[in-house]
Amino acid sequence: MSRDGQDKPHGSGVPDESVEELYENAPCGYLSTLPDGRIIRVNQTFVDLVGIEREQLVGGKRFAQLLTIGGRIFYETHFALMLRMHGHLSEIALDFQRGDGTVIPALITAVQKRDSGGNPLVNRMTIFNATERRRYEQELLIARKRAEEAASELTRVNRALSSSNTALLRANEDLGQFAYAASHDLQEPLRTMTGYAQLLARRYHDVLDERAQGFIEHILEGSRRMQMLISDLLAFSHAQGAQLVRRSTDMAQVLAAALANLESSIEETRATVTHEALPTLSVDAARMAQLFQNLVSNAIKYRKLDAAPRVHVSANEDRDGSWVISVQDNGLGFDDAYADQIFSMFKRLHGREIAGTGIGLAICRKVVESHGGKIWATSTPGVGSTFFFTIPDRAEI
């Protein structure tokens, strides 16, 4: 018969689960004191926790003597009084001072046993080692402080970024207005210079020698290029600065308006422009006409000398709800390695034998991006190019 009154099978290998063994080696410390705090019983778990021999604890120590100075003060002023008033306490945090001087944080739950008259007899306590919990709580506090500091820094950075973005938008707006004003104001002196150069060439044609006439022709050619550049700069400023006026628009009608503006170029080069069914989208019709005009004009400009330009416009709905519109030509084409560069300002892949400023495709990109889309191109030298752009099928971006 075992000490707890239960038989154990001999040689069964069953571990000792007697009441005494369970008490002594419980996962937490057990402690019993008299009402005045004198220790009358402890288990081995508590002995190991505080690092003081059982003989020194039982009958020789009061509970408060095992605590740190702060713990003793709290025990005398709060713990003992609350236990007397309520008869029980749960998870009170106190720090024990071990025999070697180290401090062990603990959580204590206490129950006071009383007689029939309500007089206290014994205080029974369970003590849980809270070292890992305390470390975890400190790590949480540190992490929370760091998170708060990071959030504060992020708020500061976002505020500074917002301020910078506002300043940048204002600067871009001012720059756009300056570019528009400067381009507009340059036209008048350019017209004057061109007019006088033409007058000089007509009136003094018989007086000036061939070299002087060549000088005048260089002036006129430079004026024509300058006029083209100013016109394109005005168009670029308008493309990036003006507010979009979006309405439900038949893209076929927009293409027709663009082709009407290019009628003389189409007739002169015997170009053929065809298109498939085009959708009705919420767009700025004027800017879309400018986009089509630039892409078709680009196809005509970079044509092959031995073949009339053929341009075909088509549209397909993408899976994300956007429309992909393509403008395909049979022109000179270009190396795909330059496909990203051609949409930058002043980037040209051909020399001055083909007139241009390198701004037209940059305008196309601005128009597409202002509608929330993207533009790209594929090409094969000597075969032709295809320009693609997307337009989201929604009224807001």
Stockholm file with secondary structure:
# STOCKHOLM 1.0

chainA/1-397         MSRDGQDKPHGSGVPDESVEELYENAPCGYLSTLPDGRIIRVNQTFVDLVGIEREQLVGGKRFAQLLTIGGRIFYETHFALMLRMHGHLSEIALDFQRGDGTVIPALITAVQKRDSGGNPLVNRMTIFNATERRRYEQELLIARKRAEEAASELTRVNRALSSSNTALLRANEDLGQFAYAASHDLQEPLRTMTGYAQLLARRYHDVLDERAQGFIEHILEGSRRMQMLISDLLAFSHAQGAQLVRRSTDMAQVLAAALANLESSIEETRATVTHEALPTLSVDAARMAQLFQNLVSNAIKYRKLDAAPRVHVSANEDRDGSWVISVQDNGLGFDDAYADQIFSMFKRLHGREIAGTGIGLAICRKVVESHGGKIWATSTPGVGSTFFFTIPDRAEI
#=GR chainA/1-397 SS CCTTSCCCCTTCCCCCCCHHHHHHTCSSEEEEECTTSBEEEECHHHHHHHTCCHHHHTTTCBGGGGBCHHHHHHIIIIIHHHHHHHSEEEEEEEEEECTTSCEEEEEEEEEEEECTTSCEEEEEEEEEECHHHHHHHHHHHHHHHHHHHHHHHHHHHHHHHHHHHHHHHHHHHHHHHHHHHHHHHHHHHHHHHHHHHHHHHHHTTTTSCHHHHHHHHHHHHHHHHHHHHHHHHHHHHHHHHSCCCCEEEEHHHHHHHHHHHTHHHHHHHTCEEEECCCCEEEECHHHHHHHHHHHHHHHHHTCCTTSCCEEEEEEEECTTSEEEEEEEECSCCCCGGGTTGGGSTTCCSSCTTSCCCSCHHHHHHHHHHHTTCCEEEEEETTTEEEEEEEEESSSCC
#=GC SS_cons         CCTTSCCCCTTCCCCCCCHHHHHHTCSSEEEEECTTSBEEEECHHHHHHHTCCHHHHTTTCBGGGGBCHHHHHHIIIIIHHHHHHHSEEEEEEEEEECTTSCEEEEEEEEEEEECTTSCEEEEEEEEEECHHHHHHHHHHHHHHHHHHHHHHHHHHHHHHHHHHHHHHHHHHHHHHHHHHHHHHHHHHHHHHHHHHHHHHHHHTTTTSCHHHHHHHHHHHHHHHHHHHHHHHHHHHHHHHHSCCCCEEEEHHHHHHHHHHHTHHHHHHHTCEEEECCCCEEEECHHHHHHHHHHHHHHHHHTCCTTSCCEEEEEEEECTTSEEEEEEEECSCCCCGGGTTGGGSTTCCSSCTTSCCCSCHHHHHHHHHHHTTCCEEEEEETTTEEEEEEEEESSSCC
//
